[in-house]
């Protein structure tokens, strides 16, 4: 229910220029992307945008009165939305009550992430990490240096070169997002480099006034030190500590990613995904999913 970097005008103007809008009431607003595809009018998550959804400000000292106010405020916003054949929103972890969505015909599913409180003393953050993770970071720090890389084009080339499969990421858009966020002092790129000047891994972080996001990361498969990415994550957590923010690991998409993230001592958190579709659109989507399963395409069990 809070505002994030992904709600900013400049962010949406970068990732969905001319294709986003807003509905509002006295108690809040809801920003959404829109597009027409063939015969369908859709509202999906904009590219490279992790979360979106209602931002509301309600009062109420008692739990009961506050819950009623939240339900009412979100409902008012949903009722103002245009008609879509399909709409999808991924909500920030602070949004824990999807009952207003379900009452308006939306289906809800859950994605997972980890959140680490980096506002606490740095030694406390370090001590909450798994021993093995701390040792991996130490070994990486012994042979790699961590420094800012302000050349987003070189980051984009590095990221693209290390992809094992075709990526959903538009690298030109990555550059635009970084430049926009950097202009607002809400992004930086860290690179892990060895004594020869070879880059082992790079990570882009973005942040707002409450969260610091592990946004995009890539490693050189052939030369990367086993702890290169871990050292970058720890450097990001140290920066989040300096800013007094919560470190958001930005999504668990596989078992290996879970094993990596859990070692840093964060707490599990959920991001609700709410969807609503017209009958014909849902029928076509179900048919596509059935075909994918017949063809043996992977099903992500962590999303």
HULINMO-V70287 format. One record per backbone hydrogen bond with DSSP energy under -0.5 kcal/mol. CO is the residue of the C=O (numbers start at 0). NH is the residue of the N-H. If there is no record, write none. Layout:
CO:NH, CO:NH
//
This chain:
0:55, 3:6, 4:7, 7:11, 8:12, 9:13, 10:14, 11:15, 15:18, 18:33, 20:31, 22:29, 24:27, 26:56, 27:24, 28:54, 29:22, 30:52, 31:20, 34:41, 36:39, 39:36, 39:41, 40:84, 40:85, 41:34, 42:87, 45:48, 47:49, 52:30, 54:28, 61:65, 62:66, 63:67, 64:68, 65:69, 66:70, 67:71, 68:72, 69:73, 70:74, 71:75, 72:76, 73:77, 74:78, 75:79, 76:79, 76:80, 77:80, 84:277, 85:42, 86:275, 88:90, 88:273, 89:51, 91:94, 93:95, 95:97, 97:101, 98:102, 99:103, 100:103, 100:105, 101:104, 106:274, 108:272, 110:270, 111:251, 112:268, 113:248, 114:266, 115:117, 115:246, 116:119, 120:123, 120:124, 121:125, 122:126, 123:127, 124:128, 125:128, 129:133, 130:134, 131:135, 132:136, 133:137, 134:138, 135:139, 136:140, 137:141, 138:142, 139:142, 139:143, 144:146, 144:192, 146:190, 149:151, 150:154, 151:155, 152:156, 153:157, 154:158, 155:159, 156:160, 157:161, 159:162, 168:170, 169:172, 169:173, 170:174, 171:175, 172:176, 173:177, 174:178, 175:179, 176:180, 177:181, 178:182, 179:183, 180:183, 180:185, 181:184, 185:206, 187:204, 188:148, 189:202, 190:146, 190:192, 191:199, 191:200, 192:144, 193:196, 197:193, 197:199, 199:219, 200:191, 201:217, 202:189, 203:214, 203:215, 204:187, 205:212, 209:245, 210:207, 211:247, 212:205, 212:214, 215:203, 217:201, 218:220, 219:222, 219:223, 224:227, 226:230, 227:231, 228:232, 229:233, 230:234, 231:235, 232:236, 233:237, 234:238, 235:239, 236:240, 237:241, 238:242, 239:243, 239:244, 240:243, 244:117, 245:211, 245:247, 246:115, 246:248, 247:213, 250:252, 253:257, 254:258, 255:259, 256:260, 257:261, 258:262, 260:263, 260:265, 261:264, 262:129, 266:114, 268:112, 270:110, 271:90, 271:273, 272:108, 273:88, 274:106, 275:86, 277:281, 278:282, 279:283, 280:284, 281:285, 282:286, 283:287, 284:288, 285:289, 286:290, 287:291, 288:292, 289:293, 290:294, 291:296, 292:295, 297:299, 298:300, 299:302, 301:111
//
